[in-house]
Structures are given as C-alpha cells and as structure tokens.
Amino acid sequence: MLAALGLLLFQVAVLNEVSLFGLGRPFVYPMILLVLPFDSNRAGVLGLAFVLGLILDSFSDTPGLHAASLVLVAWLRPHVADMLTPKAGYEGADRPRIASLGPIWFVTYAGILLAAHHTAFFALEVFSFAAFGRILGHILLSGLLSLILVVVLEYLFGPPLERKSLSR
C-alpha cells in the first residue's frame, strides 16, 4: 500500500510535469495494477482502478481519462495474463514480477497493458481521428517511456532476483 502511494506521488509530483518533444508523457501508475497478485478479486481490482484513476484525474485536470484508461487495464489484466501463461503455468509465481517470471514475460505483459492504457488515454484526450498521427506519436513515445520506467522501477523496488551461484 505504501508503494502504491509512493508511485502515485511520483506520478503526480514529478512525471505529470515531464513532456518529451511535446509527445512523450510517461505514466507509471498503471504499475500499481500490473503487479497485483494473479488471484486478486476482479471486481476489487476494477474498483481500485476506478478510484486510483479518479485520484489522478483530480490532480491532473483530466476528467475521467485516467479512470477510464486504468479501468480498461484492470479489465484486460487477467486476459493478458491468461494469454501469456507459461507452459509450466504460474507455478511458484503469485504475482507478475520479473523476479518470478523473467524479464521477457514481464516486458511483454507490461507492454501490452501499457499500450492499451495509452491508446485509451490519448484517444479519449484528443477524441478525433483527424489527429491520428498525433495520437499515434503520443501512444508510441509515451508507451516506450512508460515501459522503460516501469521495468527500471521493477528492478529497483521489486523482489530481488535469484542469483545463480558460480560454485557447485
């Protein structure tokens, strides 16, 4: 819970002020939902997404954009996890983390969900197909920035990776 608050504060106080080339705005707050346990109550996750989105909307002057985008992520999350289920299943992994499922799995999982989030957010923000190029630029640059930051935060603050011993 404390980590979620820290991530929200980081988003509101720092990342909401970042803009790269007028297109790239990193959003790391979806990570709060991305790393929830696989067996989380779906209705609870949807409710949490809505509340977190409204909190961000109130600080960002974006009426409903964060809430709608984050609810989409909450709804898609179990479907994406099912789609990416490893051959051995999620044995030994109760949460989607790099430490338990590996970097390729995590980047794929986070990338799909962040792409969905950013597509919804920027499409709703502009709400016009006349600006398709601008929306696409926002989605691509912001998505890449967000994914890089989410992976860095996962390595910095996630559970420690298992180190393979050189000795037998």
Secondary structure, 3 states (H helix, E strand, C coil): CHHHHHHHHHHHHCHHHCCECCCECCCCCCHHHHCCCCCCCHHHHHHHHHHHHHHHHHHHCCCCHHHHHHHHHHHHHHHHHHHCCCCCCCCCCCCCCHHHHCHHHHHHHHHHHHHHHHHHHHHHHHCCHHHHHHHHHHHHHHHHHHHHHHHHHHHHHCCCCCCCCCCC
